[in-house]
Amino acid sequence: MSRIENCFKQLKSQNKKGFIPYLTAGDPNLECTLNLMHALVKAGADIIELGYPFSDPSSDGPVIQRAVERSLAKHTRLKDVLALVKRFRQENQNTPVVLMGYLNPIECMGYQKFTDAAIASGVDGVLVVDMPPEEAHEFLQIIHRSVLDCIFLVAPTTREERARKICELSSGYVYYVSLKGVTGASHLDIDSVRTNVNLLKSYCGLPIGIGFGIKDVDTATKLGGLADAIVVGSALVNLIAELKDDYDYSRDELFKHIELIAQMRIGLDNK
């Protein structure tokens, strides 16, 4: 049983919702990212989505795009992110880590080499936002032979036939995009999300995480009641953008700085 599968099994037994924060590795620097990962676990993160930077983050809004630019300015590469996860695993063997990003850096490394390196580093899953399942045959052959989970996105505009196929090819969980547009958008329609997620539940046997548009405790609580987990990205990355690059933050200082994340966790648990 993978860490992700075990995580959702434990959450279900406790009647709890999963909390999955996203942050960009290397923003403001890799050492700070490592301490942030530990601070997020303390704040109640069940799974961490760790973004690896790419120069053309076309699916992301301005908040995460700027985070990627800051990370690239520090010359952060995919191999550095894998090394970061390995360091995280020296202290934390339980919290699942999902790498989230774009296909180009993985292609440059090579599918098999990336898969082997990710497993050796302690990565649990991968979500490649610009790799549609119809064009992922070679990559999926390698991933499905490994212990890595492969997570795909389902959008509000995804047709049911295609969504069913995505669910068949996915493992770990399915990421439902709660609105049209890029990350950080704000035009959230709770009733529409409820309808679409309920339909997805009717034929998807995997846990469903909802992401995009979750900015505060209220939206986190409302959307948390509709699925198995919520994914929080831009709201957290906005807080990280306030950190100084030349200051050595302690984990306790970072925990206080991301208090919103702990508040969202409390809201989920008290819904």
ZAVOMAR-873197 format. One record per residue (C-alpha): residue in one letter; x, y, z. Coordinates in Angstrom, 1 decimal, decimal comma. Layout:
<pts>
+-----+--------+--------+--------+
: res :      x :      y :      z :
+-----+--------+--------+--------+
:   A :      X :      Y :      Z :
...
+-----+--------+--------+--------+
</pts>
This chain:
<pts>
+-----+--------+--------+--------+
: res :      x :      y :      z :
+-----+--------+--------+--------+
:   M :    0,0 :    0,0 :    0,0 :
:   S :    1,4 :    3,4 :   -1,0 :
:   R :    1,8 :    6,2 :    1,4 :
:   I :   -1,0 :    8,1 :   -0,4 :
:   E :   -3,4 :    5,2 :   -0,3 :
:   N :   -2,6 :    4,6 :    3,4 :
:   C :   -3,1 :    8,3 :    4,1 :
:   F :   -6,6 :    8,3 :    2,7 :
:   K :   -7,4 :    5,0 :    4,4 :
:   Q :   -6,5 :    6,5 :    7,8 :
:   L :   -8,4 :    9,7 :    7,1 :
:   K :  -11,5 :    7,7 :    6,2 :
:   S :  -11,2 :    5,7 :    9,4 :
:   Q :  -11,0 :    8,9 :   11,4 :
:   N :  -13,9 :   10,5 :    9,4 :
:   K :  -11,5 :   13,4 :    8,4 :
:   K :  -10,9 :   15,2 :    5,2 :
:   G :   -7,4 :   15,4 :    3,6 :
:   F :   -5,5 :   18,6 :    3,5 :
:   I :   -3,0 :   19,0 :    0,7 :
:   P :   -1,1 :   22,3 :    0,5 :
:   Y :    1,0 :   23,2 :   -2,5 :
:   L :    4,3 :   25,1 :   -2,5 :
:   T :    7,0 :   25,8 :   -5,1 :
:   A :   10,3 :   24,3 :   -4,3 :
:   G :   13,1 :   26,8 :   -4,1 :
:   D :   10,9 :   29,8 :   -3,2 :
:   P :   12,5 :   31,7 :   -1,6 :
:   N :   15,2 :   29,1 :   -1,4 :
:   L :   15,5 :   25,3 :   -1,0 :
:   E :   16,5 :   25,4 :    2,7 :
:   C :   13,4 :   27,5 :    3,5 :
:   T :   11,3 :   25,1 :    1,4 :
:   L :   12,5 :   22,2 :    3,5 :
:   N :   11,6 :   23,9 :    6,8 :
:   L :    8,2 :   25,0 :    5,3 :
:   M :    7,5 :   21,3 :    4,5 :
:   H :    8,0 :   20,4 :    8,1 :
:   A :    6,0 :   23,4 :    9,2 :
:   L :    3,1 :   22,4 :    6,9 :
:   V :    3,0 :   18,9 :    8,5 :
:   K :    2,8 :   20,6 :   11,9 :
:   A :    0,0 :   22,8 :   10,6 :
:   G :   -2,0 :   19,7 :    9,6 :
:   A :   -1,0 :   18,8 :    6,1 :
:   D :   -1,8 :   15,2 :    5,2 :
:   I :   -0,1 :   15,3 :    1,8 :
:   I :    2,3 :   17,9 :    0,3 :
:   E :    2,3 :   18,9 :   -3,3 :
:   L :    5,7 :   20,1 :   -4,2 :
:   G :    6,1 :   22,1 :   -7,4 :
:   Y :    9,2 :   21,8 :   -9,4 :
:   P :    9,9 :   25,0 :  -11,4 :
:   F :    9,6 :   25,3 :  -15,2 :
:   S :   10,0 :   28,4 :  -17,3 :
:   D :    6,6 :   28,3 :  -18,9 :
:   P :    4,0 :   27,5 :  -16,2 :
:   S :    1,0 :   28,0 :  -18,5 :
:   S :   -1,6 :   26,5 :  -16,2 :
:   D :   -0,7 :   28,7 :  -13,3 :
:   G :   -1,8 :   32,2 :  -12,4 :
:   P :    0,4 :   35,1 :  -11,6 :
:   V :    1,0 :   34,1 :   -7,9 :
:   I :    2,5 :   30,8 :   -8,7 :
:   Q :    4,2 :   32,1 :  -11,9 :
:   R :    6,1 :   34,6 :   -9,7 :
:   A :    7,0 :   31,9 :   -7,3 :
:   V :    8,4 :   29,9 :  -10,2 :
:   E :   10,4 :   32,9 :  -11,4 :
:   R :   11,9 :   33,4 :   -7,9 :
:   S :   12,8 :   29,7 :   -7,8 :
:   L :   14,4 :   29,7 :  -11,2 :
:   A :   16,4 :   32,8 :  -10,3 :
:   K :   18,0 :   30,6 :   -7,6 :
:   H :   18,8 :   28,0 :  -10,4 :
:   T :   16,5 :   25,4 :   -8,9 :
:   R :   16,3 :   22,3 :  -11,0 :
:   L :   14,3 :   19,1 :  -10,9 :
:   K :   17,3 :   17,2 :   -9,5 :
:   D :   17,5 :   19,7 :   -6,7 :
:   V :   13,9 :   19,2 :   -5,8 :
:   L :   14,4 :   15,4 :   -5,7 :
:   A :   17,4 :   16,0 :   -3,3 :
:   L :   15,1 :   18,2 :   -1,2 :
:   V :   12,6 :   15,4 :   -0,8 :
:   K :   15,4 :   13,0 :    0,2 :
:   R :   16,4 :   15,4 :    3,0 :
:   F :   12,7 :   15,7 :    4,1 :
:   R :   12,6 :   11,9 :    4,3 :
:   Q :   15,4 :   11,9 :    6,8 :
:   E :   13,0 :   13,2 :    9,4 :
:   N :    9,6 :   12,4 :    8,0 :
:   Q :    8,8 :    8,9 :    6,6 :
:   N :    5,0 :    9,2 :    6,7 :
:   T :    3,8 :   12,3 :    4,9 :
:   P :    3,2 :   11,6 :    1,2 :
:   V :    4,9 :   14,0 :   -1,2 :
:   V :    3,5 :   14,5 :   -4,7 :
:   L :    5,7 :   16,3 :   -7,3 :
:   M :    3,6 :   18,7 :   -9,4 :
:   G :    4,7 :   20,5 :  -12,5 :
:   Y :    5,2 :   20,3 :  -16,2 :
:   L :    6,5 :   17,6 :  -18,6 :
:   N :    9,6 :   19,2 :  -20,1 :
:   P :   11,9 :   18,8 :  -17,1 :
:   I :   10,9 :   15,1 :  -16,8 :
:   E :   11,4 :   14,6 :  -20,5 :
:   C :   14,9 :   16,2 :  -20,3 :
:   M :   15,8 :   13,8 :  -17,4 :
:   G :   14,2 :   10,8 :  -19,1 :
:   Y :   11,1 :    9,0 :  -18,0 :
:   Q :   12,8 :    5,9 :  -16,5 :
:   K :   15,6 :    7,9 :  -14,9 :
:   F :   13,1 :   10,3 :  -13,4 :
:   T :   11,0 :    7,5 :  -12,0 :
:   D :   13,9 :    5,7 :  -10,5 :
:   A :   15,3 :    8,9 :   -9,0 :
:   A :   11,9 :   10,0 :   -7,6 :
:   I :   11,4 :    6,6 :   -5,9 :
:   A :   14,9 :    6,7 :   -4,4 :
:   S :   14,3 :   10,2 :   -3,1 :
:   G :   11,0 :    9,2 :   -1,3 :
:   V :    8,5 :   10,8 :   -3,7 :
:   D :    5,1 :    9,1 :   -3,7 :
:   G :    3,3 :   10,5 :   -6,7 :
:   V :    3,5 :   12,8 :   -9,7 :
:   L :    1,0 :   15,2 :  -11,3 :
:   V :    2,1 :   16,5 :  -14,7 :
:   V :   -0,4 :   19,3 :  -15,5 :
:   D :    0,4 :   19,5 :  -19,3 :
:   M :    0,5 :   15,7 :  -20,0 :
:   P :   -3,0 :   14,6 :  -21,1 :
:   P :   -3,6 :   10,9 :  -20,6 :
:   E :   -4,1 :   10,4 :  -24,3 :
:   E :   -0,5 :   11,3 :  -24,9 :
:   A :    1,0 :    9,7 :  -21,8 :
:   H :    1,3 :    6,1 :  -22,9 :
:   E :    5,1 :    5,8 :  -22,7 :
:   F :    5,3 :    7,6 :  -19,4 :
:   L :    2,3 :    5,7 :  -17,9 :
:   Q :    3,9 :    2,3 :  -18,9 :
:   I :    6,9 :    3,2 :  -16,7 :
:   I :    4,9 :    4,8 :  -13,9 :
:   H :    2,4 :    2,0 :  -13,6 :
:   R :    5,2 :   -0,6 :  -13,3 :
:   S :    6,6 :    1,4 :  -10,4 :
:   V :    5,3 :    2,2 :   -6,9 :
:   L :    4,6 :    5,9 :   -7,8 :
:   D :    1,1 :    7,1 :   -8,0 :
:   C :    0,1 :    9,0 :  -11,1 :
:   I :   -2,5 :   11,8 :  -10,5 :
:   F :   -4,5 :   13,5 :  -13,2 :
:   L :   -6,6 :   16,6 :  -13,3 :
:   V :  -10,3 :   16,6 :  -14,1 :
:   A :  -11,7 :   20,0 :  -15,1 :
:   P :  -15,3 :   21,3 :  -15,0 :
:   T :  -15,3 :   21,1 :  -18,8 :
:   T :  -14,1 :   17,5 :  -19,0 :
:   R :  -16,6 :   15,2 :  -20,7 :
:   E :  -17,9 :   12,3 :  -18,7 :
:   E :  -16,4 :    9,7 :  -21,1 :
:   R :  -13,0 :   11,3 :  -20,8 :
:   A :  -13,3 :   11,7 :  -17,1 :
:   R :  -14,0 :    8,0 :  -16,7 :
:   K :  -10,8 :    7,2 :  -18,7 :
:   I :   -8,8 :    9,6 :  -16,5 :
:   C :  -10,1 :    7,8 :  -13,4 :
:   E :   -9,0 :    4,5 :  -14,8 :
:   L :   -5,5 :    5,7 :  -15,5 :
:   S :   -5,1 :    7,5 :  -12,2 :
:   S :   -3,9 :    6,2 :   -8,9 :
:   G :   -3,6 :    7,8 :   -5,4 :
:   Y :   -6,3 :   10,4 :   -6,0 :
:   V :   -8,0 :   12,4 :   -8,7 :
:   Y :   -7,5 :   16,2 :   -8,6 :
:   Y :  -10,8 :   18,0 :   -9,5 :
:   V :  -10,2 :   21,6 :  -10,7 :
:   S :  -13,0 :   23,6 :   -9,1 :
:   L :  -13,2 :   26,3 :  -11,7 :
:   K :  -12,3 :   27,3 :  -15,2 :
:   G :   -9,1 :   29,2 :  -15,6 :
:   V :   -5,6 :   29,2 :  -14,0 :
:   T :   -4,6 :   28,7 :  -10,4 :
:   G :   -5,5 :   31,5 :   -8,1 :
:   A :   -8,7 :   32,4 :  -10,0 :
:   S :  -11,6 :   33,5 :   -7,8 :
:   H :  -14,9 :   32,9 :   -9,7 :
:   L :  -15,9 :   29,9 :   -7,6 :
:   D :  -19,4 :   28,4 :   -7,9 :
:   I :  -19,9 :   26,0 :   -5,0 :
:   D :  -23,2 :   24,6 :   -6,3 :
:   S :  -21,6 :   23,8 :   -9,7 :
:   V :  -18,6 :   22,1 :   -7,9 :
:   R :  -21,0 :   20,0 :   -5,8 :
:   T :  -22,9 :   18,8 :   -8,9 :
:   N :  -19,7 :   17,9 :  -10,8 :
:   V :  -18,0 :   16,2 :   -7,9 :
:   N :  -21,1 :   14,1 :   -7,1 :
:   L :  -21,1 :   12,9 :  -10,7 :
:   L :  -17,4 :   12,2 :  -10,6 :
:   K :  -17,9 :   10,2 :   -7,3 :
:   S :  -20,5 :    8,0 :   -9,1 :
:   Y :  -18,0 :    6,4 :  -11,3 :
:   C :  -14,6 :    7,2 :   -9,7 :
:   G :  -13,3 :    4,8 :   -7,1 :
:   L :  -10,4 :    6,9 :   -6,0 :
:   P :  -10,4 :    9,7 :   -3,5 :
:   I :  -11,2 :   13,1 :   -5,0 :
:   G :   -9,3 :   16,2 :   -4,1 :
:   I :  -10,6 :   19,7 :   -5,0 :
:   G :   -8,2 :   22,5 :   -5,8 :
:   F :   -8,1 :   26,0 :   -7,4 :
:   G :   -9,9 :   29,0 :   -5,8 :
:   I :   -9,5 :   28,0 :   -2,1 :
:   K :   -8,3 :   31,2 :   -0,4 :
:   D :   -9,7 :   31,2 :    3,1 :
:   V :  -11,1 :   29,1 :    5,9 :
:   D :  -14,7 :   29,5 :    4,6 :
:   T :  -14,0 :   28,2 :    1,1 :
:   A :  -11,8 :   25,5 :    2,5 :
:   T :  -14,6 :   24,3 :    4,8 :
:   K :  -17,3 :   24,5 :    2,2 :
:   L :  -15,3 :   22,6 :   -0,5 :
:   G :  -13,9 :   20,1 :    2,1 :
:   G :  -17,4 :   19,0 :    2,7 :
:   L :  -17,8 :   18,0 :   -1,0 :
:   A :  -14,9 :   15,7 :   -1,5 :
:   D :  -12,2 :   13,6 :    0,2 :
:   A :   -9,5 :   16,4 :    0,3 :
:   I :   -8,8 :   20,0 :   -0,6 :
:   V :   -5,7 :   21,4 :   -2,3 :
:   V :   -4,5 :   24,8 :   -1,3 :
:   G :   -2,0 :   26,5 :   -3,5 :
:   S :   -2,0 :   30,3 :   -4,3 :
:   A :   -3,2 :   31,2 :   -0,8 :
:   L :   -0,1 :   29,6 :    0,7 :
:   V :    2,3 :   30,7 :   -2,0 :
:   N :    1,1 :   34,3 :   -1,4 :
:   L :    2,2 :   34,0 :    2,2 :
:   I :    5,6 :   32,5 :    1,2 :
:   A :    6,1 :   35,5 :   -1,2 :
:   E :    6,3 :   37,7 :    1,9 :
:   L :    9,4 :   35,8 :    3,2 :
:   K :   12,9 :   37,2 :    2,8 :
:   D :   15,5 :   35,3 :    0,9 :
:   D :   18,4 :   36,4 :    3,1 :
:   Y :   16,8 :   35,4 :    6,4 :
:   D :   17,2 :   32,0 :    8,1 :
:   Y :   13,7 :   31,2 :    9,3 :
:   S :   13,2 :   28,7 :   12,0 :
:   R :   10,4 :   26,1 :   11,6 :
:   D :    8,5 :   27,8 :   14,5 :
:   E :    8,7 :   31,2 :   12,7 :
:   L :    7,4 :   29,6 :    9,5 :
:   F :    4,6 :   27,8 :   11,3 :
:   K :    3,4 :   31,2 :   12,7 :
:   H :    3,8 :   32,8 :    9,3 :
:   I :    1,5 :   30,2 :    7,7 :
:   E :   -1,1 :   30,3 :   10,4 :
:   L :   -3,8 :   30,4 :    7,7 :
:   I :   -3,0 :   26,8 :    6,8 :
:   A :   -3,5 :   25,7 :   10,4 :
:   Q :   -6,8 :   27,6 :   10,5 :
:   M :   -7,9 :   25,8 :    7,4 :
:   R :   -7,1 :   22,5 :    9,0 :
:   I :   -9,1 :   23,4 :   12,0 :
:   G :  -12,0 :   24,5 :    9,8 :
:   L :  -11,9 :   21,2 :    8,0 :
:   D :  -12,0 :   19,2 :   11,2 :
:   N :  -14,8 :   21,3 :   12,7 :
:   K :  -17,1 :   21,5 :    9,7 :
+-----+--------+--------+--------+
</pts>
